[in-house]
Amino acid sequence: MSVPAGTDRPANAPVGVGIVGCGAISGQYVTTLRALEGVRLVAVADLDPARAQAVADAHEGVRALPVPALLADEAVDIVLNLTLPAVHAEVALQAIAAGKDVYLEKPLAATTDEAGAVLAAAAERGVRVGCAPDTVLGTGIQTARRTIDDGLIGRPVSATATMMTPGHERWHPNPDFYYVPGGGPLLDMGPYYVTSLVTLLGPVVSVIGAAGRPRDSRVIGSGPRQGELIPVTTDTHVTGVLVHASGALSTMVMSFDAVATVSANIEVHGERGSLIVPDPNRFSGEVKLFRLDGTGWETLPESAGYRNSSRGFGLADMAGTPEGREPRAGGSLAFHVLDVMESLLLSTRTGRSVPIESTCQRPAPVPLG
């Protein structure tokens, strides 16, 4: 993939990327960035200098730097912020103050207040903000979107989004953060589902939900802490209804309290057909359509989206987005998604419908390529 045309940067000059945060997810981004023609990884930084140095040593031309030095480096055009969500806003604001574009792993920030401060600072400084998930740019969600936009299911009426697991403590050696405020199934996996629903059906205007916490503790199932009991201080089963501006209704169930399900990750239902949408945590997957006058499910060919994409394509897409145009995996979309999730959790506590104050445009579709 090359960076799309439209920027002032010469086509043969790749955009320099500096990574802050060299945890496990950074490996996927490094692999992607080093494979793309339009971007170039130039520097990495981490609170643990040895971890950053290990990444630099493994990749020729990549320098390990302290965070302030990376932010000041003229070779860095975009800061890829892979820190913990609790410090997303802090690091993003530092990068923005240094005049850098910023792309963040999800969520945009820990709260909408922090996320709003990031977007305001970026607007004042004249830099851009992008944010994962970029899985929606792959062939799975994009083919589903094109199917809807081409009218094959008629007017969309409703959608369901289902994520059911027995809990991450069964496989994660340090699952504590999934079970405290700021964690839970909605904030952990919700960004993939809500971003996909907004991409497919447009922005959300109100939400109402309910939640539960069947257990006060969990047992770690693997690693050196296997058998250790950890407290659960946040809801682990969240369900809600999202009212889209288009009038479509999306029903979400996000749970760490289920053994298994045969439900599709996402289904979209229209007046003339129903659509099965692949896992929004992946870039590809089968899209299936059942037409009103059909006789069964048919698997649709890929018709849109970046082929063979992976984590980091959203950053490269942003790098190639013309100035003045919102990136597909842009800050306003990420803010709206965070606002929807935060409002849904508020509704679970109050028992009332909560209006969504923010909005966004549906991101531009991705042609097949």
LUMVEX-778457 format. One record per residue (C-alpha): residue number from 1; x, y negated, z negated; residue in three letters. Coordinates in steps of 0.5 Angstrom, whole numbers. Layout:
BEGIN
[rec NUM,[X,Y,Z],ALA]
...
This chain:
BEGIN
[rec 1,[0,0,0],MET]
[rec 2,[3,-7,2],SER]
[rec 3,[0,-13,-2],VAL]
[rec 4,[-5,-16,3],PRO]
[rec 5,[-4,-22,7],ALA]
[rec 6,[-6,-29,5],GLY]
[rec 7,[-1,-32,0],THR]
[rec 8,[4,-37,1],ASP]
[rec 9,[9,-31,-1],ARG]
[rec 10,[13,-29,5],PRO]
[rec 11,[11,-22,7],ALA]
[rec 12,[18,-19,6],ASN]
[rec 13,[18,-22,-1],ALA]
[rec 14,[15,-17,-6],PRO]
[rec 15,[12,-20,-13],VAL]
[rec 16,[17,-19,-19],GLY]
[rec 17,[13,-15,-25],VAL]
[rec 18,[16,-15,-32],GLY]
[rec 19,[13,-10,-37],ILE]
[rec 20,[12,-12,-44],VAL]
[rec 21,[10,-5,-48],GLY]
[rec 22,[13,1,-46],CYS]
[rec 23,[9,6,-49],GLY]
[rec 24,[6,12,-46],ALA]
[rec 25,[1,9,-41],ILE]
[rec 26,[7,5,-38],SER]
[rec 27,[10,11,-35],GLY]
[rec 28,[4,11,-30],GLN]
[rec 29,[5,4,-28],TYR]
[rec 30,[12,4,-27],VAL]
[rec 31,[11,10,-22],THR]
[rec 32,[6,6,-18],THR]
[rec 33,[9,0,-18],LEU]
[rec 34,[16,3,-16],ARG]
[rec 35,[12,6,-10],ALA]
[rec 36,[8,0,-7],LEU]
[rec 37,[12,-5,-2],GLU]
[rec 38,[9,-11,-4],GLY]
[rec 39,[11,-11,-12],VAL]
[rec 40,[18,-10,-15],ARG]
[rec 41,[19,-8,-22],LEU]
[rec 42,[24,-12,-25],VAL]
[rec 43,[24,-12,-32],ALA]
[rec 44,[21,-9,-38],VAL]
[rec 45,[21,-11,-46],ALA]
[rec 46,[19,-7,-52],ASP]
[rec 47,[19,-8,-60],LEU]
[rec 48,[23,-2,-60],ASP]
[rec 49,[29,-4,-55],PRO]
[rec 50,[31,3,-55],ALA]
[rec 51,[25,5,-51],ARG]
[rec 52,[25,-1,-46],ALA]
[rec 53,[33,1,-45],GLN]
[rec 54,[30,8,-44],ALA]
[rec 55,[26,6,-38],VAL]
[rec 56,[31,1,-35],ALA]
[rec 57,[36,7,-35],ASP]
[rec 58,[32,11,-31],ALA]
[rec 59,[30,6,-26],HIS]
[rec 60,[35,3,-22],GLU]
[rec 61,[35,-5,-21],GLY]
[rec 62,[30,-5,-28],VAL]
[rec 63,[33,-9,-34],ARG]
[rec 64,[31,-9,-41],ALA]
[rec 65,[30,-15,-44],LEU]
[rec 66,[27,-18,-51],PRO]
[rec 67,[20,-21,-50],VAL]
[rec 68,[22,-28,-50],PRO]
[rec 69,[28,-27,-44],ALA]
[rec 70,[23,-23,-40],LEU]
[rec 71,[18,-29,-40],LEU]
[rec 72,[23,-34,-38],ALA]
[rec 73,[26,-30,-33],ASP]
[rec 74,[25,-33,-26],GLU]
[rec 75,[25,-26,-23],ALA]
[rec 76,[18,-25,-26],VAL]
[rec 77,[12,-27,-23],ASP]
[rec 78,[7,-23,-26],ILE]
[rec 79,[7,-20,-34],VAL]
[rec 80,[4,-13,-34],LEU]
[rec 81,[2,-13,-41],ASN]
[rec 82,[1,-6,-44],LEU]
[rec 83,[2,-8,-51],THR]
[rec 84,[-4,-5,-57],LEU]
[rec 85,[-10,-9,-56],PRO]
[rec 86,[-10,-12,-62],ALA]
[rec 87,[-4,-17,-59],VAL]
[rec 88,[-6,-17,-52],HIS]
[rec 89,[-8,-24,-53],ALA]
[rec 90,[-2,-26,-57],GLU]
[rec 91,[2,-24,-51],VAL]
[rec 92,[-2,-26,-46],ALA]
[rec 93,[-2,-33,-48],LEU]
[rec 94,[6,-33,-49],GLN]
[rec 95,[6,-31,-42],ALA]
[rec 96,[1,-36,-39],ILE]
[rec 97,[5,-42,-43],ALA]
[rec 98,[11,-39,-39],ALA]
[rec 99,[7,-40,-33],GLY]
[rec 100,[6,-33,-31],LYS]
[rec 101,[1,-29,-28],ASP]
[rec 102,[-2,-24,-33],VAL]
[rec 103,[-5,-17,-32],TYR]
[rec 104,[-7,-13,-38],LEU]
[rec 105,[-9,-6,-40],GLU]
[rec 106,[-16,-6,-42],LYS]
[rec 107,[-19,-9,-46],PRO]
[rec 108,[-18,-16,-44],LEU]
[rec 109,[-17,-18,-52],ALA]
[rec 110,[-19,-15,-58],ALA]
[rec 111,[-25,-20,-58],THR]
[rec 112,[-29,-24,-54],THR]
[rec 113,[-26,-31,-58],ASP]
[rec 114,[-19,-28,-56],GLU]
[rec 115,[-21,-27,-49],ALA]
[rec 116,[-24,-33,-48],GLY]
[rec 117,[-18,-37,-50],ALA]
[rec 118,[-14,-33,-46],VAL]
[rec 119,[-18,-35,-40],LEU]
[rec 120,[-18,-42,-42],ALA]
[rec 121,[-11,-43,-42],ALA]
[rec 122,[-10,-39,-36],ALA]
[rec 123,[-15,-44,-32],ALA]
[rec 124,[-11,-50,-35],GLU]
[rec 125,[-4,-47,-34],ARG]
[rec 126,[-6,-46,-27],GLY]
[rec 127,[-4,-38,-27],VAL]
[rec 128,[-9,-32,-26],ARG]
[rec 129,[-11,-26,-30],VAL]
[rec 130,[-13,-19,-28],GLY]
[rec 131,[-14,-13,-33],CYS]
[rec 132,[-15,-6,-32],ALA]
[rec 133,[-19,-1,-31],PRO]
[rec 134,[-17,-1,-24],ASP]
[rec 135,[-20,6,-23],THR]
[rec 136,[-26,2,-19],VAL]
[rec 137,[-22,0,-13],LEU]
[rec 138,[-21,8,-12],GLY]
[rec 139,[-25,12,-7],THR]
[rec 140,[-30,14,-12],GLY]
[rec 141,[-33,8,-14],ILE]
[rec 142,[-32,4,-8],GLN]
[rec 143,[-35,10,-4],THR]
[rec 144,[-41,10,-8],ALA]
[rec 145,[-42,2,-8],ARG]
[rec 146,[-42,2,-1],ARG]
[rec 147,[-47,8,-1],THR]
[rec 148,[-51,3,-5],ILE]
[rec 149,[-50,-3,-1],ASP]
[rec 150,[-51,0,6],ASP]
[rec 151,[-58,2,3],GLY]
[rec 152,[-58,9,3],LEU]
[rec 153,[-62,10,-4],ILE]
[rec 154,[-66,4,-3],GLY]
[rec 155,[-67,-2,-8],ARG]
[rec 156,[-63,1,-14],PRO]
[rec 157,[-68,2,-20],VAL]
[rec 158,[-64,5,-26],SER]
[rec 159,[-57,8,-28],ALA]
[rec 160,[-54,13,-33],THR]
[rec 161,[-47,13,-36],ALA]
[rec 162,[-45,19,-40],THR]
[rec 163,[-39,20,-44],MET]
[rec 164,[-39,26,-49],MET]
[rec 165,[-34,29,-53],THR]
[rec 166,[-32,32,-59],PRO]
[rec 167,[-27,27,-61],GLY]
[rec 168,[-20,25,-60],HIS]
[rec 169,[-17,28,-66],GLU]
[rec 170,[-18,35,-63],ARG]
[rec 171,[-12,34,-59],TRP]
[rec 172,[-9,27,-61],HIS]
[rec 173,[-3,27,-66],PRO]
[rec 174,[-5,20,-69],ASN]
[rec 175,[-12,19,-67],PRO]
[rec 176,[-13,14,-73],ASP]
[rec 177,[-15,8,-69],PHE]
[rec 178,[-20,11,-65],TYR]
[rec 179,[-24,12,-72],TYR]
[rec 180,[-23,5,-75],VAL]
[rec 181,[-27,-2,-73],PRO]
[rec 182,[-24,-4,-66],GLY]
[rec 183,[-24,4,-64],GLY]
[rec 184,[-30,8,-63],GLY]
[rec 185,[-33,11,-56],PRO]
[rec 186,[-35,5,-53],LEU]
[rec 187,[-29,1,-54],LEU]
[rec 188,[-25,7,-52],ASP]
[rec 189,[-28,9,-46],MET]
[rec 190,[-34,4,-45],GLY]
[rec 191,[-29,-1,-40],PRO]
[rec 192,[-29,5,-35],TYR]
[rec 193,[-36,6,-35],TYR]
[rec 194,[-39,-2,-36],VAL]
[rec 195,[-34,-4,-30],THR]
[rec 196,[-36,1,-26],SER]
[rec 197,[-44,-1,-27],LEU]
[rec 198,[-42,-8,-26],VAL]
[rec 199,[-39,-6,-20],THR]
[rec 200,[-44,-2,-17],LEU]
[rec 201,[-50,-6,-20],LEU]
[rec 202,[-48,-13,-21],GLY]
[rec 203,[-47,-17,-28],PRO]
[rec 204,[-51,-15,-34],VAL]
[rec 205,[-56,-20,-38],VAL]
[rec 206,[-58,-17,-44],SER]
[rec 207,[-57,-11,-48],VAL]
[rec 208,[-60,-7,-54],ILE]
[rec 209,[-57,-1,-57],GLY]
[rec 210,[-57,4,-63],ALA]
[rec 211,[-51,8,-66],ALA]
[rec 212,[-49,13,-71],GLY]
[rec 213,[-44,16,-75],ARG]
[rec 214,[-45,23,-77],PRO]
[rec 215,[-39,24,-81],ARG]
[rec 216,[-34,20,-86],ASP]
[rec 217,[-28,24,-84],SER]
[rec 218,[-24,28,-79],ARG]
[rec 219,[-19,33,-79],VAL]
[rec 220,[-13,32,-74],ILE]
[rec 221,[-12,38,-70],GLY]
[rec 222,[-5,38,-67],SER]
[rec 223,[2,35,-68],GLY]
[rec 224,[6,34,-74],PRO]
[rec 225,[-1,32,-78],ARG]
[rec 226,[-5,38,-76],GLN]
[rec 227,[-10,39,-82],GLY]
[rec 228,[-10,32,-85],GLU]
[rec 229,[-16,29,-86],LEU]
[rec 230,[-17,22,-84],ILE]
[rec 231,[-23,17,-85],PRO]
[rec 232,[-28,15,-80],VAL]
[rec 233,[-30,7,-81],THR]
[rec 234,[-34,6,-75],THR]
[rec 235,[-40,9,-71],ASP]
[rec 236,[-38,15,-67],THR]
[rec 237,[-44,16,-62],HIS]
[rec 238,[-47,9,-59],VAL]
[rec 239,[-53,9,-54],THR]
[rec 240,[-56,3,-51],GLY]
[rec 241,[-59,0,-45],VAL]
[rec 242,[-56,-5,-40],LEU]
[rec 243,[-61,-10,-36],VAL]
[rec 244,[-58,-12,-30],HIS]
[rec 245,[-59,-19,-27],ALA]
[rec 246,[-62,-15,-21],SER]
[rec 247,[-67,-12,-25],GLY]
[rec 248,[-64,-5,-25],ALA]
[rec 249,[-63,-2,-32],LEU]
[rec 250,[-57,2,-34],SER]
[rec 251,[-57,7,-40],THR]
[rec 252,[-51,9,-43],MET]
[rec 253,[-49,14,-48],VAL]
[rec 254,[-42,14,-51],MET]
[rec 255,[-40,20,-56],SER]
[rec 256,[-35,23,-60],PHE]
[rec 257,[-40,27,-63],ASP]
[rec 258,[-42,32,-58],ALA]
[rec 259,[-39,39,-56],VAL]
[rec 260,[-41,39,-48],ALA]
[rec 261,[-45,36,-43],THR]
[rec 262,[-47,38,-36],VAL]
[rec 263,[-49,31,-34],SER]
[rec 264,[-46,27,-29],ALA]
[rec 265,[-41,21,-31],ASN]
[rec 266,[-45,16,-28],ILE]
[rec 267,[-52,17,-24],GLU]
[rec 268,[-55,11,-20],VAL]
[rec 269,[-63,12,-18],HIS]
[rec 270,[-66,8,-12],GLY]
[rec 271,[-73,8,-9],GLU]
[rec 272,[-70,12,-3],ARG]
[rec 273,[-65,17,-6],GLY]
[rec 274,[-61,19,-12],SER]
[rec 275,[-53,18,-13],LEU]
[rec 276,[-48,22,-17],ILE]
[rec 277,[-42,18,-18],VAL]
[rec 278,[-35,21,-20],PRO]
[rec 279,[-31,20,-27],ASP]
[rec 280,[-30,12,-27],PRO]
[rec 281,[-23,14,-31],ASN]
[rec 282,[-21,17,-24],ARG]
[rec 283,[-19,14,-18],PHE]
[rec 284,[-23,19,-13],SER]
[rec 285,[-28,24,-13],GLY]
[rec 286,[-34,27,-10],GLU]
[rec 287,[-40,22,-9],VAL]
[rec 288,[-46,26,-8],LYS]
[rec 289,[-53,23,-5],LEU]
[rec 290,[-60,26,-5],PHE]
[rec 291,[-65,23,0],ARG]
[rec 292,[-72,22,-2],LEU]
[rec 293,[-74,26,4],ASP]
[rec 294,[-68,31,3],GLY]
[rec 295,[-67,38,1],THR]
[rec 296,[-61,38,-3],GLY]
[rec 297,[-55,34,-5],TRP]
[rec 298,[-50,32,0],GLU]
[rec 299,[-43,30,-1],THR]
[rec 300,[-41,24,2],LEU]
[rec 301,[-34,23,6],PRO]
[rec 302,[-30,17,3],GLU]
[rec 303,[-32,11,6],SER]
[rec 304,[-29,5,2],ALA]
[rec 305,[-23,4,-3],GLY]
[rec 306,[-16,5,-4],TYR]
[rec 307,[-14,12,-2],ARG]
[rec 308,[-9,16,-7],ASN]
[rec 309,[-9,10,-12],SER]
[rec 310,[-7,10,-19],SER]
[rec 311,[-6,5,-25],ARG]
[rec 312,[-3,-1,-22],GLY]
[rec 313,[-6,-2,-16],PHE]
[rec 314,[-11,-7,-19],GLY]
[rec 315,[-4,-11,-21],LEU]
[rec 316,[-2,-10,-13],ALA]
[rec 317,[-9,-12,-11],ASP]
[rec 318,[-9,-19,-15],MET]
[rec 319,[-2,-20,-13],ALA]
[rec 320,[-4,-20,-6],GLY]
[rec 321,[-11,-24,-7],THR]
[rec 322,[-11,-31,-4],PRO]
[rec 323,[-10,-37,-9],GLU]
[rec 324,[-17,-40,-11],GLY]
[rec 325,[-20,-33,-10],ARG]
[rec 326,[-22,-28,-16],GLU]
[rec 327,[-18,-22,-16],PRO]
[rec 328,[-22,-16,-16],ARG]
[rec 329,[-20,-13,-22],ALA]
[rec 330,[-20,-20,-25],GLY]
[rec 331,[-21,-24,-32],GLY]
[rec 332,[-28,-26,-31],SER]
[rec 333,[-30,-19,-30],LEU]
[rec 334,[-26,-16,-36],ALA]
[rec 335,[-29,-22,-40],PHE]
[rec 336,[-36,-20,-38],HIS]
[rec 337,[-35,-13,-39],VAL]
[rec 338,[-32,-14,-46],LEU]
[rec 339,[-38,-19,-48],ASP]
[rec 340,[-43,-13,-46],VAL]
[rec 341,[-39,-8,-50],MET]
[rec 342,[-39,-13,-56],GLU]
[rec 343,[-46,-15,-55],SER]
[rec 344,[-48,-8,-55],LEU]
[rec 345,[-45,-6,-62],LEU]
[rec 346,[-48,-13,-65],LEU]
[rec 347,[-55,-10,-62],SER]
[rec 348,[-54,-3,-66],THR]
[rec 349,[-53,-7,-72],ARG]
[rec 350,[-59,-12,-72],THR]
[rec 351,[-64,-7,-68],GLY]
[rec 352,[-65,-13,-63],ARG]
[rec 353,[-64,-14,-56],SER]
[rec 354,[-58,-19,-55],VAL]
[rec 355,[-57,-24,-49],PRO]
[rec 356,[-51,-24,-45],ILE]
[rec 357,[-48,-31,-45],GLU]
[rec 358,[-43,-29,-40],SER]
[rec 359,[-43,-27,-32],THR]
[rec 360,[-39,-25,-27],CYS]
[rec 361,[-39,-24,-19],GLN]
[rec 362,[-39,-17,-17],ARG]
[rec 363,[-32,-16,-14],PRO]
[rec 364,[-31,-16,-7],ALA]
[rec 365,[-31,-9,-4],PRO]
[rec 366,[-25,-5,-2],VAL]
[rec 367,[-25,-3,5],PRO]
[rec 368,[-22,4,6],LEU]
[rec 369,[-15,4,7],GLY]
